[in-house]
């Protein structure tokens, strides 16, 4: 029996076979730890990160619960992506289940104007 981390990494590898970012439609990659959540908009063709953000950088991060912080982070990410002239992205959930903080981040990014 593999542990949770090994299962998530294997799942992420399977997802990455199907999902890749281009210049026109970069990949929105998400990583979450027990305390924080991190997101990047990546152009895989050039191998560079267009926008990167984390919730420790957000204001008042300690005062809200993790789902609310993730939604605010998604809105901030969408704003910064728009400044970098990115409107459409491909969502890479990183091997995590699509619920909780991941869903909140995705909803916040959609509210901010990103198209998945």
C-alpha positions in Angstrom: 0.0 0.0 0.0 1.4 3.3 -1.0 1.1 6.4 1.2 -1.0 9.4 0.3 1.8 11.5 -1.1 3.0 8.7 -3.5 -0.6 8.2 -4.7 -1.0 12.0 -5.4 2.3 12.2 -7.2 1.3 9.2 -9.4 -2.1 10.8 -10.1 -0.5 14.1 -11.0 1.9 12.3 -13.5 -1.1 10.8 -15.2 -2.9 14.2 -15.4 0.3 15.8 -16.8 0.3 13.4 -19.7 -3.0 14.9 -20.8 -2.7 18.5 -19.6 0.0 20.9 -20.8 0.1 24.7 -21.2 0.8 26.6 -24.4 1.4 30.3 -25.0 -2.3 30.8 -25.9 -3.7 28.7 -23.1 -1.2 28.3 -20.2 -1.6 25.8 -17.4 -2.9 26.8 -14.0 -1.0 24.5 -11.6 -2.0 24.2 -8.0 -0.1 22.9 -4.9 -1.5 22.8 -1.5 0.1 22.0 1.8 -1.6 21.6 5.2 -1.4 25.3 5.9 -1.0 27.1 2.6 -2.0 27.0 -1.1 0.2 28.0 -4.1 -0.8 28.6 -7.7 1.2 29.2 -10.9 0.3 30.0 -14.5 2.9 28.2 -16.6 3.8 28.2 -20.3 5.1 24.6 -20.8 6.3 25.3 -24.4 8.8 27.9 -23.2 9.2 26.3 -19.7 8.5 29.5 -17.8 6.2 30.7 -15.1 4.1 33.7 -16.2 2.4 34.3 -12.8 3.1 32.8 -9.4 1.3 33.4 -6.2 0.8 32.0 -2.7 -1.5 32.7 0.1 1.2 33.7 2.7 1.8 36.7 0.4 -1.9 37.7 0.6 -2.9 40.3 3.2 -4.7 39.1 6.3 -3.8 35.5 5.6 -4.0 34.4 9.2 -7.4 36.0 10.0 -9.5 33.9 7.5 -10.2 30.2 7.1 -8.3 28.3 4.3 -11.2 28.1 1.8 -11.8 31.9 2.0 -8.1 32.6 1.6 -8.0 30.2 -1.5 -10.9 32.1 -3.1 -9.2 35.4 -2.5 -6.0 34.0 -3.9 -7.9 32.9 -7.1 -9.2 36.4 -7.6 -5.8 37.9 -7.1 -4.2 35.3 -9.5 -6.8 36.2 -12.2 -6.1 39.9 -11.8 -2.3 39.3 -12.2 -2.9 36.9 -15.1 -5.0 39.6 -16.9 -2.1 42.1 -16.4 0.1 39.5 -18.1 -2.5 39.3 -20.9 -3.7 35.8 -20.1 -7.4 35.1 -20.3 -7.8 31.4 -20.9 -6.0 28.6 -18.9 -6.0 24.9 -18.5 -6.6 23.8 -14.9 -4.1 21.3 -13.4 -5.4 20.1 -10.1 -2.0 18.6 -9.2 -3.4 15.1 -8.3 -5.7 16.5 -5.6 -9.4 15.9 -5.5 -11.5 18.8 -6.9 -13.2 20.0 -3.8 -12.5 22.3 -0.8 -9.7 24.7 -1.2 -9.0 23.7 -4.8 -12.6 24.3 -5.8 -12.6 27.6 -4.0 -9.4 28.7 -5.8 -10.9 27.8 -9.1 -14.1 29.6 -8.4 -12.2 32.7 -7.3 -10.2 32.6 -10.5 -13.4 32.3 -12.6 -14.9 35.2 -10.7 -11.7 37.2 -11.5 -12.3 36.6 -15.2 -10.1 33.6 -16.1 -11.7 31.0 -18.5 -11.0 27.3 -17.9 
